[in-house]
Amino acid sequence: MYQGSPSKSSFDAYLADMDRCLARKQRHGYLLDGREGAMLDGAQRDAQGAWLRERKDPLRQYSAGTGLVVRSAAVRFLLSAIYLIQPPVAPTSTFATVDEAYRWLATIFEKERLALPPQSAIGL
């Protein structure tokens, strides 16, 4: 986990954590906290794009959804517009608060009969 702009090692650790989630080969969801509002640098955006392209099939199979928390309404709008042009592989939505993202994931988990840890256990 990192706050602000991630260092290369923090960003690499984030992608490794995401890989560990996929390696379990179980349905799961992501709640990503972007409240600090820091942008990824160009190399990190490229690396994340490559990671997503290379894992499209496992993400489609195992990711129930991603709730992305972003404080900026402008950034949420921009992301929503991008998702309209290039839809994410798995259900993805942006939210202003962790509570909103958690409730959205809870509805997805309920529909899929998945166990969602209590919000207090997530540490956000």
C-alpha positions in Angstrom: 0.0 0.0 0.0 1.2 3.5 -0.7 0.1 7.0 -0.3 0.7 9.8 -2.8 2.8 9.0 -5.8 4.2 5.5 -5.5 7.9 4.7 -5.7 8.9 2.2 -8.3 9.3 -0.5 -5.6 5.9 0.3 -4.0 4.2 0.2 -7.4 5.9 -3.1 -8.3 4.7 -4.5 -4.9 1.2 -3.3 -5.8 1.2 -5.2 -9.1 2.7 -8.3 -7.3 -0.1 -8.2 -4.8 -2.6 -8.0 -7.7 -0.9 -11.0 -9.2 -1.2 -13.0 -6.0 -5.0 -12.3 -6.0 -5.3 -13.7 -9.5 -3.0 -16.7 -8.7 -5.6 -17.9 -6.1 -7.9 -18.6 -9.1 -10.9 -17.5 -6.9 -13.5 -14.8 -7.5 -12.6 -11.7 -5.7 -12.9 -7.9 -5.8 -10.7 -4.9 -5.4 -11.3 -1.7 -3.4 -8.5 0.7 -4.6 -8.0 3.8 -2.5 -6.9 6.7 -4.7 -8.0 9.4 -2.2 -4.5 10.9 -2.1 -5.1 11.8 -5.7 -1.5 11.2 -6.9 -1.1 10.3 -10.5 1.0 7.5 -11.7 4.0 8.6 -13.8 4.2 7.6 -17.5 6.2 4.5 -16.9 3.8 3.3 -14.2 0.8 4.0 -16.4 2.4 2.0 -19.2 3.3 -0.8 -16.8 -0.3 -0.9 -15.4 -1.7 -0.9 -18.9 0.6 -3.8 -19.9 -0.3 -5.7 -16.7 -4.0 -5.3 -17.5 -3.6 -6.4 -21.2 -1.5 -9.4 -20.2 -4.1 -10.5 -17.6 -7.3 -9.8 -19.4 -8.6 -13.4 -19.3 -7.8 -14.1 -15.7 -9.3 -10.7 -14.7 -12.4 -11.5 -16.6 -12.7 -14.9 -15.0 -11.8 -14.1 -11.4 -12.4 -10.4 -10.8 -16.0 -9.7 -9.6 -15.4 -6.0 -9.6 -13.2 -3.0 -8.8 -14.3 -0.1 -6.7 -11.9 2.9 -7.2 -12.1 5.6 -4.6 -11.1 9.1 -6.0 -11.9 12.3 -4.2 -11.8 14.5 -7.4 -15.1 14.7 -9.2 -13.3 15.7 -12.3 -11.1 12.6 -12.2 -14.1 10.4 -11.5 -15.8 11.9 -14.5 -12.7 11.4 -16.7 -12.4 7.8 -15.6 -16.1 7.2 -16.3 -15.7 8.6 -19.8 -12.7 6.4 -20.4 -14.6 3.4 -19.3 -17.4 4.2 -21.8 -14.8 4.3 -24.6 -12.8 1.4 -23.5 -14.8 -0.7 -21.0 -12.8 -2.5 -18.3 -12.6 -6.3 -18.4 -14.4 -6.6 -15.1 -17.1 -4.3 -13.6 -15.4 -1.2 -12.4 -16.8 2.0 -10.9 -15.4 5.1 -9.3 -16.6 6.5 -5.9 -16.0 9.6 -3.8 -15.7 7.6 -0.5 -14.6 4.2 0.7 -18.1 3.6 2.2 -19.7 4.0 -1.3 -17.2 1.7 -2.9 -17.6 -0.9 -0.2 -21.4 -0.8 -0.5 -21.1 -1.3 -4.3 -18.8 -4.2 -3.9 -21.1 -5.7 -1.2 -23.9 -5.8 -3.8 -21.7 -7.6 -6.3 -20.5 -10.0 -3.7 -24.0 -10.7 -2.5 -25.2 -11.5 -6.1 -22.3 -13.8 -6.6 -22.6 -15.4 -3.1 -19.1 -14.4 -2.2 -17.9 -13.5 1.3 -16.9 -9.9 1.8 -14.7 -9.1 4.8 -16.2 -6.5 7.1 -15.2 -3.0 6.1 -13.3 -2.6 9.3 -11.0 -5.5 8.3 -9.9 -3.7 5.1 -8.0 -1.0 6.9 -9.3 1.9 4.9 
